[in-house]
Amino acid sequence: MKELFPKEHVVGFVGSLILTLAALSVITFDMSKGIAMTILSVTALAQAVVQLVLFMHIGETEDKKTLYTSVIYAVVVGLVTVFGSLLTMIWGY
């Protein structure tokens, strides 16, 4: 029965909850903008790593090059979308 228990998934879930509580502490403790953005950025990056490694099993495939290329492509598309939207809607270009 021990081999059927999803220990990694439980650890990932608890880790995700802890990271979410850390991000919520920014609101609860009314932190300055610099500290708040640092905490939010670190927790968001850690949350992404937890999701990719523990739930999406990014390291468990033989074709790692294609997998990492897809993740990098998704990050680039996301960044272009966010900064393109900021550029046109807020910065007025």
C-alpha positions as CSV (number, residue, x, y, z in Angstrom):
1,M,0.0,0.0,0.0
2,K,2.9,2.3,0.6
3,E,3.9,2.4,-3.0
4,L,0.4,3.4,-4.0
5,F,0.4,6.6,-1.8
6,P,1.2,9.7,-3.9
7,K,3.7,11.2,-1.4
8,E,5.2,13.6,-4.0
9,H,1.8,14.9,-4.8
10,V,1.0,15.5,-1.2
11,V,4.3,17.3,-0.6
12,G,3.6,19.4,-3.7
13,F,0.1,20.3,-2.5
14,V,1.3,21.3,0.9
15,G,4.2,23.3,-0.7
16,S,1.7,25.1,-2.9
17,L,-0.4,25.9,0.1
18,I,2.6,27.3,2.0
19,L,3.6,29.4,-1.0
20,T,0.1,30.7,-1.3
21,L,0.0,31.7,2.3
22,A,3.4,33.4,1.9
23,A,2.0,35.4,-1.0
24,L,-1.1,36.3,1.0
25,S,1.1,37.6,3.8
26,V,1.9,40.6,1.6
27,I,-1.7,41.7,1.9
28,T,-2.1,40.8,5.5
29,F,1.0,42.6,6.8
30,D,0.6,45.7,4.5
31,M,4.2,45.6,3.2
32,S,6.0,48.2,1.1
33,K,5.8,47.9,-2.7
34,G,9.4,46.8,-3.1
35,I,9.3,44.0,-0.5
36,A,5.8,43.0,-1.7
37,M,6.9,42.6,-5.3
38,T,10.0,40.7,-4.2
39,I,8.0,38.2,-2.1
40,L,5.3,37.8,-4.9
41,S,7.9,37.3,-7.6
42,V,9.8,34.7,-5.5
43,T,6.7,32.8,-4.5
44,A,5.3,32.9,-8.1
45,L,8.6,31.4,-9.5
46,A,8.7,28.8,-6.8
47,Q,5.0,27.9,-7.4
48,A,5.8,27.5,-11.1
49,V,8.7,25.2,-10.4
50,V,6.6,23.1,-7.9
51,Q,3.8,22.8,-10.5
52,L,6.2,21.8,-13.3
53,V,8.2,19.3,-11.4
54,L,5.8,17.6,-9.1
55,F,2.5,17.8,-11.0
56,M,3.5,18.0,-14.7
57,H,6.4,15.6,-14.2
58,I,8.8,17.7,-16.3
59,G,11.9,15.8,-15.4
60,E,10.5,12.3,-16.0
61,T,10.6,12.1,-19.7
62,E,13.4,11.0,-22.1
63,D,12.9,13.8,-24.5
64,K,13.9,16.7,-22.1
65,K,15.1,19.0,-24.9
66,T,11.6,19.3,-26.5
67,L,10.0,19.7,-23.1
68,Y,12.3,22.5,-21.9
69,T,12.0,24.2,-25.3
70,S,8.2,24.2,-25.0
71,V,8.4,25.7,-21.5
72,I,10.8,28.4,-22.6
73,Y,8.6,29.2,-25.6
74,A,5.6,29.5,-23.3
75,V,7.5,31.8,-21.0
76,V,8.6,34.0,-24.0
77,V,5.1,34.2,-25.4
78,G,3.7,35.1,-21.9
79,L,6.3,37.8,-21.5
80,V,5.7,39.3,-25.0
81,T,2.0,39.3,-24.3
82,V,2.3,41.0,-20.9
83,F,4.8,43.6,-22.0
84,G,3.1,44.2,-25.3
85,S,-0.1,44.9,-23.5
86,L,1.7,47.3,-21.1
87,L,3.4,49.0,-24.0
88,T,0.2,49.6,-25.9
89,M,-2.4,50.2,-23.1
90,I,-0.4,52.0,-20.4
91,W,2.7,53.4,-21.9
92,G,0.9,54.7,-25.0
93,Y,3.0,53.4,-27.9
